[in-house]
Amino acid sequence: MKHVSHSKIGVTLIEIIVAMAIVVIVGVVGVVALNPGGQFATARNNQRIAHVNTILNSIRLNIADTRTGVFTCAAGDIPTTTKKMAGGALNYDIAPCLVPTYAFTLPFDPSAPGAHYTTNSDYDTGYNVLKNASTGQITVSAPAAELGKTISVTR
C-alpha cells in the first residue's frame, strides 16, 4: 500500500487576520502607554519653566546693575497688577529693558496664541509679570501652561 501525505504549506486567511489583530492591539497599547501628546505637553511646560526663570533672572540682573534695588525701564517700574509682557497698549513693554544687555533674546511661550519675538518692538512673550507692592517680590508666570499645571516663579 502506498501512503500519500497531503500536508499543505502556507498561511490561511484566518491566521493572517489574527496576527494583524494582535499587532494592532499591541500597537494601540504601546501608543496609549507612551502618551505622545502628554509627553509633548510636559516638554512645553518644562520649556516654560526655563523661560520664566530666564526672564526673572534678567530682571534681577537689571536690578543688580542699578545698585539701588530698582528695576530701570523706559516703561516704568514693574507693574503691581498682572500685565502681559508684550509690546502695545495695556501690556508691559519689557523687551527694550532686557534685550540685548541681560538676555540675548526674549523667550516666548511655545504654544500661546500670538506669542513670538521678532524685535524689541515686535514681540509678545505670552508670559505675565507682577510686582508685589508690599514685599517688592517679582512674579513671572506662564498662563498658558498645560496639563492643569501652574507655572509661576516669585523672587
HELIX and SHEET records of a PDB file:
HELIX    1   1 LEU A   13  LEU A   34  1                                  22    
HELIX    2   2 PRO A   36  THR A   66  1                                  31    
HELIX    3   3 ALA A   95  LEU A   98  1                                   4    
SHEET    1   A 3 LYS A  83  ALA A  86  0                                        
SHEET    2   A 3 ASP A 122  LYS A 131 -1                                        
SHEET    3   A 3 HIS A 116  THR A 119 -1                                        
SHEET    1   B 4 LYS A  83  ALA A  86  0                                        
SHEET    2   B 4 ASP A 122  LYS A 131 -1                                        
SHEET    3   B 4 ILE A 138  ALA A 142 -1                                        
SHEET    4   B 4 ILE A 151  THR A 154 -1                                        
END                                                                             
